[in-house]
Amino acid sequence: MARPNHIVSLPAELFRTSKGVIYQDDRSNTFWLEFMGRRVSFRVNEFLHFKKCIDKINLEDLFLNEINADLQIIHHRHSDQLFIITLCDLVALKELLAGAKVMLELNSIICSRLSICAL
């Protein structure tokens, strides 16, 4: 049986929680967010911008402010995707994005250490 000359890379799971998962697709330089039954793709800069926007949301203010509703609307800036989520889901989204960022940083550290060791 002949082996193909090319390797098809599948998106790799970057980080998972009970509420969602983030995949990294090196072939297309995209991230895939699966959250609340949706799958949304991000280019690298879009992913970082989305995470930065989510990080700016002050959960303490939202929980303590009786005027705000329990729902938040979050928009993915380069698509028509809207997330209408509860504060509890917002906490879960923050956790998912933070975990993915840690895994990216860890991968970067490992790659840099391996390249130093290979010299």
Summary of the structure (lengths in Angstrom):
residues: 119
radius of gyration: 17.5
end to end distance: 37.4
largest distance: 66.6
contacts: 279
relative contact order: 0.16
helix: 43%
strand: 28%
